[in-house]
Amino acid sequence: MDTKEGEEESDSGPGTDWADLTQECLTNVLSRLTLEHRWRGAMLVCKPWLQACKDASLHSAFDLEPHFGLAIDSARWWTPEFERKIDSMLQSIVVWSDGSLSEIRTRHCSDRSLLFAAARCPSLQVLSIKSCPNATDISISKIAVQCTNLRELDISYCYEVSHESLVLIGRNCPNLKVLKRNLMNWLDPSEHVGVVPNEYLNACPQDGDSEAAAIGNSMPYLEQLEIQFSKLSVRGLTLICEGCPNLKYLDLSGCMNLTSRDIAKASLGVKDLEIKKPNFYIPRSAFHTERYGHWSLYDERFQTDAFRI
């Protein structure tokens, strides 16, 4: 009898009821969970846990990038329904962060959530929004004016963002050190066919020199630049190298309008510059591996469901 009573006492003893945890302790526990586990687990337990998951201290960063992997049904990422899910998630994080959000890494969001973030995230330092067909100059111009602490920007595969936004970013964000403005592999577009809408593939920006001029004339403190598959000429490359003397890394993969001689001549005045030169033979398998890498190891359902929001 005594043993049973002792066991019962132990089972219901102090510390076994999670409802007794203080808000501070519960938030500390939740901070050790991944974003996936909070959204798909802890938030669904009960109302107190849901409220704890909304604590501003848990939302200084919003990073969905690891959860976008290579999947058979990835074509649905380009649908309006999926975009609305991503927008909804980002807007929720912005509200919960209470102005403390400093890092956004996602894909397939739109002006809707980006304008929302621009108005409420003055501390934003990192913005990575690859493959956002409905992210335009409208939202990026607002971010340039209202998020002036930006130090890293990735607008790769965002074809509705033009050189005009790059100029505004350069003028208003003096701390910008990293810019990624990669285009899709138009030398071998077959890897995107069936996934990316054809009209979007055909909208690939053509005037690389305008973007190069925007970068060279307005981003003097840039240290890392990626412009894969840009259609810039040696003139554009020269503007970048002359205007960005602090450049340490330059990715020119797929820039078919440049020769080795062009690159050597244009970059002559930039010291200690590491250049990834154009490779005109780019096997599809190699490009896929480089682009997605280990992401394919993630659970496929999790990758594509956007936490079922």
WOBELLIN-V246251 format. One record per backbone hydrogen bond with DSSP energy under -1.0 kcal/mol. CO is the residue of the C=O (numbers start at 1). NH is the residue of the N-H. E is the energy in kcal/mol with one decimal. If there is no record, write none. Layout:
BEGIN
co=CO nh=NH e=E
co=CO nh=NH e=E
END
This chain:
BEGIN
co=1 nh=5 e=-2.7
co=2 nh=6 e=-2.4
co=3 nh=7 e=-2.5
co=4 nh=8 e=-2.8
co=5 nh=9 e=-2.4
co=6 nh=10 e=-2.3
co=7 nh=11 e=-2.6
co=8 nh=12 e=-1.7
co=13 nh=16 e=-1.5
co=17 nh=20 e=-1.9
co=18 nh=21 e=-1.4
co=22 nh=26 e=-2.6
co=23 nh=27 e=-2.4
co=24 nh=28 e=-1.9
co=25 nh=29 e=-2.2
co=26 nh=30 e=-2.6
co=27 nh=31 e=-1.9
co=29 nh=32 e=-1.5
co=30 nh=33 e=-1.6
co=34 nh=38 e=-2.0
co=35 nh=39 e=-2.4
co=36 nh=40 e=-2.7
co=37 nh=42 e=-1.7
co=38 nh=43 e=-2.6
co=41 nh=44 e=-1.6
co=42 nh=45 e=-1.4
co=46 nh=50 e=-2.3
co=47 nh=51 e=-2.6
co=48 nh=52 e=-2.1
co=49 nh=53 e=-2.3
co=52 nh=55 e=-1.7
co=55 nh=58 e=-1.9
co=56 nh=59 e=-1.7
co=60 nh=102 e=-3.1
co=60 nh=103 e=-1.1
co=62 nh=105 e=-3.2
co=64 nh=67 e=-1.8
co=65 nh=68 e=-1.6
co=71 nh=74 e=-1.4
co=73 nh=76 e=-1.9
co=74 nh=77 e=-1.7
co=75 nh=78 e=-1.5
co=76 nh=79 e=-1.6
co=79 nh=83 e=-2.0
co=80 nh=84 e=-2.2
co=81 nh=85 e=-1.5
co=82 nh=86 e=-2.1
co=83 nh=87 e=-2.6
co=84 nh=88 e=-2.4
co=85 nh=89 e=-2.3
co=86 nh=90 e=-2.6
co=87 nh=91 e=-2.5
co=88 nh=92 e=-2.0
co=89 nh=93 e=-2.2
co=90 nh=94 e=-2.4
co=91 nh=95 e=-2.1
co=92 nh=96 e=-2.6
co=93 nh=97 e=-2.3
co=97 nh=100 e=-1.5
co=102 nh=125 e=-2.9
co=102 nh=126 e=-2.1
co=103 nh=62 e=-2.7
co=104 nh=128 e=-3.1
co=105 nh=64 e=-3.4
co=110 nh=114 e=-2.0
co=111 nh=115 e=-2.9
co=112 nh=116 e=-1.1
co=113 nh=117 e=-2.2
co=114 nh=118 e=-2.6
co=115 nh=119 e=-1.6
co=117 nh=121 e=-1.7
co=121 nh=124 e=-1.6
co=125 nh=151 e=-3.2
co=125 nh=152 e=-1.9
co=126 nh=104 e=-2.5
co=127 nh=154 e=-2.7
co=128 nh=106 e=-2.8
co=132 nh=135 e=-1.7
co=134 nh=111 e=-1.9
co=136 nh=140 e=-2.0
co=137 nh=141 e=-2.2
co=138 nh=142 e=-1.0
co=139 nh=143 e=-2.3
co=140 nh=144 e=-2.3
co=141 nh=145 e=-1.5
co=142 nh=146 e=-2.5
co=143 nh=147 e=-2.5
co=147 nh=150 e=-1.3
co=151 nh=177 e=-2.6
co=151 nh=178 e=-1.9
co=152 nh=127 e=-2.3
co=153 nh=180 e=-2.5
co=154 nh=129 e=-2.8
co=155 nh=158 e=-1.5
co=156 nh=131 e=-2.1
co=158 nh=161 e=-1.3
co=160 nh=137 e=-1.0
co=162 nh=166 e=-1.1
co=163 nh=167 e=-2.0
co=164 nh=168 e=-1.7
co=165 nh=169 e=-2.7
co=166 nh=170 e=-2.5
co=167 nh=171 e=-2.3
co=168 nh=172 e=-2.1
co=169 nh=173 e=-2.0
co=173 nh=176 e=-1.7
co=177 nh=223 e=-2.7
co=177 nh=224 e=-2.4
co=178 nh=153 e=-2.4
co=179 nh=226 e=-2.1
co=180 nh=155 e=-2.4
co=182 nh=157 e=-2.5
co=184 nh=186 e=-1.7
co=188 nh=191 e=-1.4
co=189 nh=192 e=-1.9
co=189 nh=193 e=-1.1
co=192 nh=195 e=-2.1
co=192 nh=196 e=-2.5
co=197 nh=201 e=-1.9
co=198 nh=202 e=-2.1
co=200 nh=203 e=-1.0
co=201 nh=204 e=-1.0
co=206 nh=208 e=-1.4
co=207 nh=211 e=-1.1
co=208 nh=212 e=-2.3
co=209 nh=213 e=-2.5
co=210 nh=214 e=-1.9
co=211 nh=215 e=-2.2
co=212 nh=216 e=-2.9
co=213 nh=217 e=-2.4
co=214 nh=218 e=-1.0
co=215 nh=219 e=-1.7
co=219 nh=222 e=-1.3
co=223 nh=248 e=-3.1
co=223 nh=249 e=-1.8
co=224 nh=179 e=-2.5
co=225 nh=251 e=-2.5
co=226 nh=181 e=-3.6
co=227 nh=230 e=-1.7
co=228 nh=183 e=-2.8
co=233 nh=237 e=-2.2
co=234 nh=238 e=-2.3
co=235 nh=239 e=-1.8
co=236 nh=240 e=-1.9
co=237 nh=241 e=-2.5
co=238 nh=242 e=-2.4
co=239 nh=243 e=-2.0
co=240 nh=244 e=-1.6
co=244 nh=247 e=-1.6
co=248 nh=274 e=-2.7
co=249 nh=225 e=-2.4
co=250 nh=276 e=-2.9
co=251 nh=227 e=-2.3
co=252 nh=255 e=-2.2
co=253 nh=229 e=-2.9
co=254 nh=256 e=-1.7
co=255 nh=258 e=-1.6
co=259 nh=263 e=-2.4
co=260 nh=264 e=-2.4
co=261 nh=265 e=-2.3
co=262 nh=266 e=-2.7
co=263 nh=267 e=-2.1
co=267 nh=270 e=-1.6
co=274 nh=250 e=-2.5
co=276 nh=252 e=-2.9
co=283 nh=287 e=-2.1
co=284 nh=288 e=-2.6
co=285 nh=289 e=-2.2
co=286 nh=290 e=-2.2
co=287 nh=291 e=-2.2
co=288 nh=292 e=-2.5
co=289 nh=293 e=-1.8
co=292 nh=295 e=-2.2
co=294 nh=297 e=-2.3
co=295 nh=298 e=-2.0
co=299 nh=303 e=-2.0
co=300 nh=304 e=-1.5
co=301 nh=305 e=-1.4
co=305 nh=308 e=-1.8
co=306 nh=309 e=-1.4
END
